[in-house]
Amino acid sequence: MDKPIDITSHEHTHRHTLSHMMLSHIPLILPCIWWIFGENCGSHISHNIDKCMSVVLTISIILSMIYHYYYECVLCNVEYYANIINTVMLNVYMVYRGVDYVYIGIGFGLLYILQKVLLISGKHSCADGSIIQDRIDYYNNYHPYCHYIGGIYVTYCVYLLQYTFNSEVANNTNGCIPPPPYNNSR
């Protein structure tokens, strides 16, 4: 009779927490954390949708961190599709919040640059399915820069979304505390 395998005694190969690949996720996750804990002066429903979107985006980035932590061997398809779906949701939410289409178009320009850099820095396999070691080294060295571009994009989107709430406060369109009245006594 075969002896059961002790799965607790095996540690999976992983990157160091302070490696460039892992640290490059900081620009991605900081705007998400700011978005989660940042002020939102919208209506109750708007506030809840906003915070749910920020949590979903944060979870997507945490999935990416786990994916890269274990040398791209876990959550392979989940990480890719989660990022695609999350990007679509983020852009739909920006339309919902009333972000100007020009700014959303600029964001798509950043995504286009990100896609090109991803293609350049990606791992490519040979016809027999093996991966060339030089490509792995290239990927490990240059893929973190994709995270920096993604961080710029996430920061850009979060800033635009927060700006929609600031403009609502300035226009007092949602019942928040109005700005101080203009003093015309001179």
Residue, then its C-alpha position, 0 to 999 in steps of 0.5 A: m500500500d502506498k504511503p500518503i504524500d505529506i503535502t505540508s513538507h513541500e514548499h513551492t519554489h517562489r521569488h524573494t518578497l523583496s525581488h524586483m518583480m514583487l516590489s514592482h507591484i507597489p505602484l499598482i496596489l498603493p492607489c488601490i489602497w488609497w481608493i479603498f480608504g480615501e474619502n468619498c462624498g457620494s450618495h450611499i449607493s455611489h459610495n458602496i459601488d465605489k468601495c466595491m470597485s476598489v476592493v475588486l481592483t485590489i483583489s485582482i492585483i493581489l492575484s497578480m502578486i501571488y501569480h508572480y510570487y510563485y514564478e508564474c506557476v499558480l493562478c495562470n489563467v485566473e490572473y490573466y482573465a481577472n486583469i482583463i475583466n477588471t480593466v473592462m470593469l474599471n473603464v465601464y465604471m469611469v463612464y458611469r462616474g462621468v469621466d470625460y471620454v477624452y481622459i478615458g481615451i488617454g487611458f486606453g493609450l496607456l493600455y496600448i503602451l502596456q500591451k506592447v511592453l507586455l509583448i516585448s517582455g513576455k516569455h516565449s516558448c519553443a515549438d516543443g513547448s520548452i522555454i528558452q532560459d534567456r527569455i526567462d531571464y529577459y522576462n524576469n528583468y523587464h516584466p516588472y516595468c509593465h507593472y510600473i506602466g500599469g501603476i501609472y494607469v491605475t493611479y490615473c484612473v483612481y485620480l480621475l474617479q476621485y476627481t468626479f467626487n470632488s467636482e460633485v462636492a464643489n457643485n453640491t449635486n449629491g447632498c454633501i457638505p457644500p463648499p464655504p459660501y462666496n463672501n462678497s462683502r468688500 
